[in-house]
Amino acid sequence: MNQMVTAQWLLGGESIYWTAAGNWSESFADGAVFAQQADADAALAAAQEFVKQRVVVGPYLIDVEVDAAGPKPTSARERIRAAHNATFDIDHGSWTARISD
């Protein structure tokens, strides 16, 4: 199974991905894909340095499929994170509606 390393920026909370250059990108497409478990584990270990520096939080490995179009997350949760989409409509629901007089 192919894997990528993901985390979140500490200050902004955006989803980010470990790149082949050993840094972070907010673009899923920039994330490095690891075919070997040892390589994925090494990247996850290297990402921990950014946790110590208080740059990112919660790095972990995710499973991805790779096809001609590139990598794609295998879980619904990671597809939502990669698309940077909210799971609800912010302006929808009674708690956000105006109270009429």
A tleap script that builds the chain and sets N, CA, C and O, in Angstrom:
source leaprc.protein.ff14SB
mol = sequence {
  NMET ASN GLN MET VAL THR ALA GLN TRP LEU
  LEU GLY GLY GLU SER ILE TYR TRP THR ALA
  ALA GLY ASN TRP SER GLU SER PHE ALA ASP
  GLY ALA VAL PHE ALA GLN GLN ALA ASP ALA
  ASP ALA ALA LEU ALA ALA ALA GLN GLU PHE
  VAL LYS GLN ARG VAL VAL VAL GLY PRO TYR
  LEU ILE ASP VAL GLU VAL ASP ALA ALA GLY
  PRO LYS PRO THR SER ALA ARG GLU ARG ILE
  ARG ALA ALA HIE ASN ALA THR PHE ASP ILE
  ASP HIE GLY SER TRP THR ALA ARG ILE SER
  CASP
}
set mol.1.N position { 0.852 -1.188 0.000 }
set mol.1.CA position { 0.000 0.000 0.000 }
set mol.1.C position { 0.886 1.236 0.000 }
set mol.1.O position { 1.848 1.311 0.764 }
set mol.2.N position { 0.573 2.190 -0.838 }
set mol.2.CA position { 1.277 3.471 -0.872 }
set mol.2.C position { 0.780 4.349 0.263 }
set mol.2.O position { -0.387 4.289 0.648 }
set mol.3.N position { 1.691 5.175 0.801 }
set mol.3.CA position { 1.324 6.047 1.901 }
set mol.3.C position { 1.908 7.440 1.719 }
set mol.3.O position { 2.878 7.641 0.989 }
set mol.4.N position { 1.286 8.399 2.407 }
set mol.4.CA position { 1.772 9.768 2.487 }
set mol.4.C position { 1.750 10.174 3.957 }
set mol.4.O position { 1.084 9.546 4.780 }
set mol.5.N position { 2.497 11.243 4.274 }
set mol.5.CA position { 2.465 11.817 5.615 }
set mol.5.C position { 1.627 13.084 5.550 }
set mol.5.O position { 1.825 13.928 4.677 }
set mol.6.N position { 0.695 13.208 6.475 }
set mol.6.CA position { -0.137 14.401 6.571 }
set mol.6.C position { -0.097 14.923 8.001 }
set mol.6.O position { 0.240 14.192 8.932 }
set mol.7.N position { -0.441 16.188 8.162 }
set mol.7.CA position { -0.500 16.836 9.474 }
set mol.7.C position { -1.361 18.077 9.311 }
set mol.7.O position { -2.071 18.229 8.317 }
set mol.8.N position { -1.292 18.959 10.295 }
set mol.8.CA position { -1.971 20.248 10.213 }
set mol.8.C position { -1.024 21.323 10.702 }
set mol.8.O position { -0.242 21.107 11.627 }
set mol.9.N position { -1.104 22.512 10.057 }
set mol.9.CA position { -0.347 23.655 10.563 }
set mol.9.C position { -0.814 23.929 11.980 }
set mol.9.O position { -2.013 23.883 12.253 }
set mol.10.N position { 0.100 24.209 12.875 }
set mol.10.CA position { -0.268 24.503 14.252 }
set mol.10.C position { -1.105 25.774 14.348 }
set mol.10.O position { -2.117 25.789 15.049 }
set mol.11.N position { -0.707 26.832 13.662 }
set mol.11.CA position { -1.400 28.111 13.808 }
set mol.11.C position { -2.688 28.203 13.016 }
set mol.11.O position { -3.680 28.724 13.527 }
set mol.12.N position { -2.708 27.717 11.786 }
set mol.12.CA position { -3.892 27.883 10.951 }
set mol.12.C position { -4.806 26.682 10.912 }
set mol.12.O position { -5.997 26.822 10.634 }
set mol.13.N position { -4.277 25.507 11.184 }
set mol.13.CA position { -5.080 24.296 11.179 }
set mol.13.C position { -5.302 23.659 9.829 }
set mol.13.O position { -5.985 22.638 9.742 }
set mol.14.N position { -4.741 24.234 8.753 }
set mol.14.CA position { -4.937 23.664 7.424 }
set mol.14.C position { -4.238 22.301 7.313 }
set mol.14.O position { -3.210 22.055 7.943 }
set mol.15.N position { -4.824 21.442 6.504 }
set mol.15.CA position { -4.221 20.144 6.215 }
set mol.15.C position { -2.999 20.345 5.335 }
set mol.15.O position { -3.020 21.138 4.394 }
set mol.16.N position { -1.935 19.618 5.651 }
set mol.16.CA position { -0.684 19.744 4.902 }
set mol.16.C position { -0.096 18.365 4.639 }
set mol.16.O position { -0.469 17.381 5.277 }
set mol.17.N position { 0.839 18.312 3.678 }
set mol.17.CA position { 1.396 17.046 3.225 }
set mol.17.C position { 2.915 17.153 3.111 }
set mol.17.O position { 3.452 18.156 2.641 }
set mol.18.N position { 3.586 16.103 3.550 }
set mol.18.CA position { 5.050 16.013 3.507 }
set mol.18.C position { 5.500 15.872 2.065 }
set mol.18.O position { 4.968 15.040 1.329 }
set mol.19.N position { 6.466 16.669 1.653 }
set mol.19.CA position { 6.943 16.639 0.270 }
set mol.19.C position { 8.236 15.841 0.153 }
set mol.19.O position { 8.876 15.531 1.158 }
set mol.20.N position { 8.609 15.515 -1.063 }
set mol.20.CA position { 9.863 14.801 -1.314 }
set mol.20.C position { 11.072 15.630 -0.901 }
set mol.20.O position { 12.142 15.078 -0.642 }
set mol.21.N position { 10.914 16.944 -0.836 }
set mol.21.CA position { 12.001 17.836 -0.423 }
set mol.21.C position { 12.147 17.901 1.102 }
set mol.21.O position { 13.046 18.570 1.613 }
set mol.22.N position { 11.258 17.203 1.830 }
set mol.22.CA position { 11.354 17.188 3.284 }
set mol.22.C position { 10.761 18.417 3.942 }
set mol.22.O position { 11.248 18.876 4.976 }
set mol.23.N position { 9.711 18.946 3.340 }
set mol.23.CA position { 9.022 20.099 3.889 }
set mol.23.C position { 7.522 19.859 3.756 }
set mol.23.O position { 7.106 18.729 3.498 }
set mol.24.N position { 6.710 20.882 3.922 }
set mol.24.CA position { 5.261 20.737 3.899 }
set mol.24.C position { 4.631 21.556 2.774 }
set mol.24.O position { 5.148 22.598 2.374 }
set mol.25.N position { 3.497 21.053 2.276 }
set mol.25.CA position { 2.708 21.776 1.281 }
set mol.25.C position { 1.234 21.619 1.631 }
set mol.25.O position { 0.819 20.576 2.138 }
set mol.26.N position { 0.449 22.646 1.363 }
set mol.26.CA position { -0.996 22.554 1.549 }
set mol.26.C position { -1.661 21.842 0.376 }
set mol.26.O position { -2.852 21.538 0.435 }
set mol.27.N position { -0.911 21.574 -0.681 }
set mol.27.CA position { -1.441 20.891 -1.858 }
set mol.27.C position { -1.214 19.383 -1.740 }
set mol.27.O position { -0.079 18.924 -1.613 }
set mol.28.N position { -2.292 18.632 -1.783 }
set mol.28.CA position { -2.187 17.175 -1.731 }
set mol.28.C position { -1.298 16.654 -2.855 }
set mol.28.O position { -0.524 15.718 -2.651 }
set mol.29.N position { -1.404 17.248 -4.029 }
set mol.29.CA position { -0.634 16.810 -5.197 }
set mol.29.C position { 0.876 16.924 -4.984 }
set mol.29.O position { 1.645 16.220 -5.638 }
set mol.30.N position { 1.308 17.802 -4.077 }
set mol.30.CA position { 2.734 17.975 -3.800 }
set mol.30.C position { 3.280 16.936 -2.825 }
set mol.30.O position { 4.494 16.830 -2.652 }
set mol.31.N position { 2.399 16.172 -2.189 }
set mol.31.CA position { 2.817 15.206 -1.175 }
set mol.31.C position { 3.628 14.059 -1.770 }
set mol.31.O position { 3.332 13.558 -2.855 }
set mol.32.N position { 4.654 13.659 -1.032 }
set mol.32.CA position { 5.486 12.525 -1.449 }
set mol.32.C position { 4.744 11.219 -1.164 }
set mol.32.O position { 4.144 11.052 -0.102 }
set mol.33.N position { 4.793 10.308 -2.119 }
set mol.33.CA position { 4.164 8.995 -1.974 }
set mol.33.C position { 5.262 7.978 -1.686 }
set mol.33.O position { 6.287 7.941 -2.367 }
set mol.34.N position { 5.032 7.154 -0.663 }
set mol.34.CA position { 6.008 6.149 -0.260 }
set mol.34.C position { 5.430 4.758 -0.504 }
set mol.34.O position { 4.392 4.400 0.053 }
set mol.35.N position { 6.109 3.983 -1.337 }
set mol.35.CA position { 5.674 2.626 -1.648 }
set mol.35.C position { 6.176 1.627 -0.613 }
set mol.35.O position { 5.574 0.569 -0.425 }
set mol.36.N position { 7.267 1.957 0.053 }
set mol.36.CA position { 7.854 1.062 1.050 }
set mol.36.C position { 7.537 1.558 2.458 }
set mol.36.O position { 7.660 2.750 2.743 }
set mol.37.N position { 7.133 0.651 3.331 }
set mol.37.CA position { 6.785 1.018 4.699 }
set mol.37.C position { 7.957 1.685 5.420 }
set mol.37.O position { 7.759 2.639 6.172 }
set mol.38.N position { 9.163 1.193 5.198 }
set mol.38.CA position { 10.342 1.777 5.861 }
set mol.38.C position { 10.533 3.233 5.450 }
set mol.38.O position { 10.892 4.067 6.282 }
set mol.39.N position { 10.299 3.546 4.188 }
set mol.39.CA position { 10.427 4.930 3.721 }
set mol.39.C position { 9.337 5.820 4.322 }
set mol.39.O position { 9.603 6.960 4.702 }
set mol.40.N position { 8.116 5.299 4.406 }
set mol.40.CA position { 7.012 6.056 5.004 }
set mol.40.C position { 7.295 6.316 6.485 }
set mol.40.O position { 7.067 7.419 6.981 }
set mol.41.N position { 7.792 5.300 7.181 }
set mol.41.CA position { 8.109 5.454 8.600 }
set mol.41.C position { 9.237 6.462 8.813 }
set mol.41.O position { 9.213 7.227 9.777 }
set mol.42.N position { 10.221 6.463 7.917 }
set mol.42.CA position { 11.330 7.417 8.024 }
set mol.42.C position { 10.838 8.851 7.803 }
set mol.42.O position { 11.273 9.770 8.496 }
set mol.43.N position { 9.938 9.041 6.844 }
set mol.43.CA position { 9.384 10.371 6.598 }
set mol.43.C position { 8.554 10.840 7.792 }
set mol.43.O position { 8.617 12.009 8.171 }
set mol.44.N position { 7.783 9.936 8.381 }
set mol.44.CA position { 6.989 10.280 9.554 }
set mol.44.C position { 7.901 10.668 10.718 }
set mol.44.O position { 7.601 11.607 11.455 }
set mol.45.N position { 9.002 9.954 10.882 }
set mol.45.CA position { 9.966 10.287 11.935 }
set mol.45.C position { 10.590 11.660 11.685 }
set mol.45.O position { 10.767 12.440 12.621 }
set mol.46.N position { 10.923 11.955 10.428 }
set mol.46.CA position { 11.506 13.264 10.092 }
set mol.46.C position { 10.496 14.382 10.335 }
set mol.46.O position { 10.877 15.480 10.742 }
set mol.47.N position { 9.218 14.118 10.091 }
set mol.47.CA position { 8.178 15.117 10.289 }
set mol.47.C position { 8.034 15.500 11.763 }
set mol.47.O position { 7.563 16.593 12.078 }
set mol.48.N position { 8.434 14.616 12.654 }
set mol.48.CA position { 8.326 14.889 14.091 }
set mol.48.C position { 9.175 16.091 14.516 }
set mol.48.O position { 8.883 16.732 15.525 }
set mol.49.N position { 10.217 16.392 13.753 }
set mol.49.CA position { 11.040 17.561 14.070 }
set mol.49.C position { 10.211 18.843 13.992 }
set mol.49.O position { 10.429 19.775 14.767 }
set mol.50.N position { 9.265 18.889 13.062 }
set mol.50.CA position { 8.399 20.062 12.919 }
set mol.50.C position { 7.404 20.159 14.075 }
set mol.50.O position { 6.943 21.250 14.411 }
set mol.51.N position { 7.076 19.022 14.677 }
set mol.51.CA position { 6.237 19.033 15.880 }
set mol.51.C position { 7.028 19.648 17.028 }
set mol.51.O position { 6.514 20.488 17.766 }
set mol.52.N position { 8.280 19.225 17.173 }
set mol.52.CA position { 9.136 19.765 18.232 }
set mol.52.C position { 9.333 21.269 18.080 }
set mol.52.O position { 9.445 21.988 19.073 }
set mol.53.N position { 9.375 21.741 16.836 }
set mol.53.CA position { 9.544 23.176 16.562 }
set mol.53.C position { 8.226 23.939 16.652 }
set mol.53.O position { 8.195 25.153 16.452 }
set mol.54.N position { 7.154 23.242 16.948 }
set mol.54.CA position { 5.813 23.820 17.067 }
set mol.54.C position { 5.344 24.481 15.778 }
set mol.54.O position { 4.781 25.575 15.787 }
set mol.55.N position { 5.590 23.788 14.673 }
set mol.55.CA position { 5.148 24.255 13.360 }
set mol.55.C position { 3.902 23.487 12.924 }
set mol.55.O position { 2.981 24.062 12.344 }
set mol.56.N position { 3.881 22.181 13.207 }
set mol.56.CA position { 2.761 21.323 12.808 }
set mol.56.C position { 2.294 20.505 14.002 }
set mol.56.O position { 2.997 20.382 15.005 }
set mol.57.N position { 1.092 19.948 13.876 }
set mol.57.CA position { 0.570 19.033 14.884 }
set mol.57.C position { 0.050 17.769 14.223 }
set mol.57.O position { -0.446 17.793 13.096 }
set mol.58.N position { 0.171 16.676 14.938 }
set mol.58.CA position { -0.469 15.423 14.572 }
set mol.58.C position { -0.070 14.747 13.284 }
set mol.58.O position { -0.953 14.254 12.582 }
set mol.59.N position { 1.213 14.688 12.919 }
set mol.59.CA position { 1.540 13.985 11.679 }
set mol.59.C position { 1.207 12.493 11.779 }
set mol.59.O position { 1.412 11.860 12.815 }
set mol.60.N position { 0.697 11.959 10.688 }
set mol.60.CA position { 0.393 10.526 10.628 }
set mol.60.C position { 0.409 10.079 9.170 }
set mol.60.O position { 0.400 10.897 8.250 }
set mol.61.N position { 0.433 8.776 8.984 }
set mol.61.CA position { 0.453 8.192 7.645 }
set mol.61.C position { -0.972 7.945 7.159 }
set mol.61.O position { -1.846 7.543 7.927 }
set mol.62.N position { -1.186 8.195 5.871 }
set mol.62.CA position { -2.465 7.876 5.238 }
set mol.62.C position { -2.205 6.975 4.042 }
set mol.62.O position { -1.154 7.052 3.405 }
set mol.63.N position { -3.170 6.124 3.749 }
set mol.63.CA position { -3.095 5.261 2.579 }
set mol.63.C position { -3.570 6.020 1.356 }
set mol.63.O position { -4.554 6.758 1.413 }
set mol.64.N position { -2.867 5.833 0.251 }
set mol.64.CA position { -3.243 6.461 -1.011 }
set mol.64.C position { -3.162 5.445 -2.135 }
set mol.64.O position { -2.369 4.504 -2.088 }
set mol.65.N position { -3.988 5.648 -3.136 }
set mol.65.CA position { -3.916 4.888 -4.377 }
set mol.65.C position { -3.254 5.779 -5.415 }
set mol.65.O position { -3.447 6.995 -5.411 }
set mol.66.N position { -2.484 5.182 -6.295 }
set mol.66.CA position { -1.821 5.955 -7.337 }
set mol.66.C position { -2.264 5.417 -8.687 }
set mol.66.O position { -2.186 4.217 -8.950 }
set mol.67.N position { -2.731 6.327 -9.541 }
set mol.67.CA position { -3.074 5.959 -10.918 }
set mol.67.C position { -2.442 6.977 -11.860 }
set mol.67.O position { -1.600 7.768 -11.438 }
set mol.68.N position { -2.830 6.965 -13.102 }
set mol.68.CA position { -2.231 7.859 -14.095 }
set mol.68.C position { -2.431 9.330 -13.739 }
set mol.68.O position { -1.621 10.173 -14.127 }
set mol.69.N position { -3.491 9.646 -13.012 }
set mol.69.CA position { -3.783 11.031 -12.630 }
set mol.69.C position { -3.024 11.452 -11.373 }
set mol.69.O position { -3.034 12.628 -11.011 }
set mol.70.N position { -2.370 10.506 -10.706 }
set mol.70.CA position { -1.625 10.818 -9.491 }
set mol.70.C position { -2.217 10.145 -8.273 }
set mol.70.O position { -3.081 9.278 -8.398 }
set mol.71.N position { -1.754 10.540 -7.079 }
set mol.71.CA position { -2.250 9.900 -5.860 }
set mol.71.C position { -3.640 10.399 -5.471 }
set mol.71.O position { -4.017 11.539 -5.742 }
set mol.72.N position { -4.388 9.501 -4.825 }
set mol.72.CA position { -5.716 9.838 -4.306 }
set mol.72.C position { -5.868 9.179 -2.937 }
set mol.72.O position { -5.505 8.015 -2.769 }
set mol.73.N position { -6.400 9.911 -1.959 }
set mol.73.CA position { -6.637 9.308 -0.650 }
set mol.73.C position { -7.653 8.175 -0.757 }
set mol.73.O position { -8.567 8.242 -1.580 }
set mol.74.N position { -7.505 7.149 0.054 }
set mol.74.CA position { -8.436 6.018 -0.005 }
set mol.74.C position { -9.631 6.180 0.924 }
set mol.74.O position { -10.663 5.548 0.700 }
set mol.75.N position { -9.522 7.003 1.958 }
set mol.75.CA position { -10.641 7.158 2.903 }
set mol.75.C position { -11.414 8.444 2.628 }
set mol.75.O position { -10.870 9.414 2.100 }
set mol.76.N position { -12.690 8.432 2.995 }
set mol.76.CA position { -13.533 9.618 2.825 }
set mol.76.C position { -12.977 10.784 3.638 }
set mol.76.O position { -12.956 11.920 3.163 }
set mol.77.N position { -12.530 10.509 4.851 }
set mol.77.CA position { -11.980 11.571 5.712 }
set mol.77.C position { -10.818 12.272 5.028 }
set mol.77.O position { -10.748 13.501 5.020 }
set mol.78.N position { -9.916 11.502 4.458 }
set mol.78.CA position { -8.734 12.091 3.836 }
set mol.78.C position { -9.061 12.770 2.510 }
set mol.78.O position { -8.377 13.718 2.124 }
set mol.79.N position { -10.094 12.302 1.803 }
set mol.79.CA position { -10.523 12.996 0.579 }
set mol.79.C position { -11.062 14.378 0.932 }
set mol.79.O position { -10.795 15.345 0.219 }
set mol.80.N position { -11.816 14.480 2.024 }
set mol.80.CA position { -12.339 15.771 2.472 }
set mol.80.C position { -11.190 16.687 2.873 }
set mol.80.O position { -11.172 17.857 2.493 }
set mol.81.N position { -10.227 16.166 3.638 }
set mol.81.CA position { -9.094 16.976 4.072 }
set mol.81.C position { -8.276 17.446 2.869 }
set mol.81.O position { -7.861 18.604 2.816 }
set mol.82.N position { -8.043 16.555 1.907 }
set mol.82.CA position { -7.230 16.902 0.733 }
set mol.82.C position { -7.902 17.978 -0.116 }
set mol.82.O position { -7.225 18.799 -0.734 }
set mol.83.N position { -9.225 17.970 -0.144 }
set mol.83.CA position { -9.966 18.970 -0.924 }
set mol.83.C position { -10.125 20.276 -0.155 }
set mol.83.O position { -10.591 21.266 -0.720 }
set mol.84.N position { -9.748 20.297 1.118 }
set mol.84.CA position { -9.893 21.478 1.982 }
set mol.84.C position { -11.345 21.959 2.009 }
set mol.84.O position { -11.611 23.161 2.000 }
set mol.85.N position { -12.280 21.003 2.042 }
set mol.85.CA position { -13.708 21.330 2.093 }
set mol.85.C position { -14.252 21.127 3.499 }
set mol.85.O position { -13.828 20.227 4.223 }
set mol.86.N position { -15.190 21.973 3.866 }
set mol.86.CA position { -15.915 21.782 5.120 }
set mol.86.C position { -16.924 20.659 4.931 }
set mol.86.O position { -17.360 20.398 3.809 }
set mol.87.N position { -17.296 19.999 6.011 }
set mol.87.CA position { -18.268 18.911 5.920 }
set mol.87.C position { -19.694 19.396 6.183 }
set mol.87.O position { -20.623 18.590 6.240 }
set mol.88.N position { -19.866 20.699 6.340 }
set mol.88.CA position { -21.190 21.264 6.537 }
set mol.88.C position { -21.212 22.655 5.919 }
set mol.88.O position { -20.168 23.270 5.703 }
set mol.89.N position { -22.413 23.137 5.640 }
set mol.89.CA position { -22.596 24.470 5.089 }
set mol.89.C position { -22.637 25.455 6.251 }
set mol.89.O position { -23.531 25.376 7.094 }
set mol.90.N position { -21.703 26.361 6.306 }
set mol.90.CA position { -21.578 27.278 7.424 }
set mol.90.C position { -22.829 28.133 7.604 }
set mol.90.O position { -23.192 28.448 8.737 }
set mol.91.N position { -23.493 28.513 6.519 }
set mol.91.CA position { -24.670 29.386 6.609 }
set mol.91.C position { -25.976 28.602 6.610 }
set mol.91.O position { -27.027 29.152 6.279 }
set mol.92.N position { -25.922 27.336 6.973 }
set mol.92.CA position { -27.123 26.507 6.932 }
set mol.92.C position { -27.453 26.013 8.339 }
set mol.92.O position { -26.564 25.630 9.100 }
set mol.93.N position { -28.705 26.029 8.662 }
set mol.93.CA position { -29.129 25.517 9.959 }
set mol.93.C position { -29.718 26.600 10.826 }
set mol.93.O position { -29.413 27.781 10.662 }
set mol.94.N position { -30.554 26.195 11.741 }
set mol.94.CA position { -31.276 27.161 12.562 }
set mol.94.C position { -30.352 27.965 13.465 }
set mol.94.O position { -30.673 29.099 13.821 }
set mol.95.N position { -29.244 27.413 13.829 }
set mol.95.CA position { -28.341 28.140 14.737 }
set mol.95.C position { -27.665 29.318 14.052 }
set mol.95.O position { -27.105 30.178 14.732 }
set mol.96.N position { -27.702 29.380 12.703 }
set mol.96.CA position { -27.095 30.513 12.006 }
set mol.96.C position { -28.134 31.446 11.404 }
set mol.96.O position { -27.792 32.516 10.901 }
set mol.97.N position { -29.405 31.044 11.452 }
set mol.97.CA position { -30.460 31.850 10.828 }
set mol.97.C position { -30.747 33.098 11.651 }
set mol.97.O position { -30.561 33.122 12.868 }
set mol.98.N position { -31.199 34.122 10.959 }
set mol.98.CA position { -31.612 35.345 11.641 }
set mol.98.C position { -32.839 35.070 12.496 }
set mol.98.O position { -33.701 34.270 12.130 }
set mol.99.N position { -32.905 35.726 13.604 }
set mol.99.CA position { -34.096 35.643 14.460 }
set mol.99.C position { -35.028 36.762 14.031 }
set mol.99.O position { -34.668 37.938 14.075 }
set mol.100.N position { -36.221 36.384 13.619 }
set mol.100.CA position { -37.163 37.405 13.141 }
set mol.100.C position { -37.832 38.086 14.327 }
set mol.100.O position { -37.991 37.505 15.401 }
set mol.101.N position { -38.219 39.341 14.095 }
set mol.101.CA position { -38.880 40.132 15.164 }
set mol.101.C position { -40.320 39.772 15.288 }
set mol.101.O position { -41.026 40.332 16.127 }
savepdb mol mol.pdb
quit
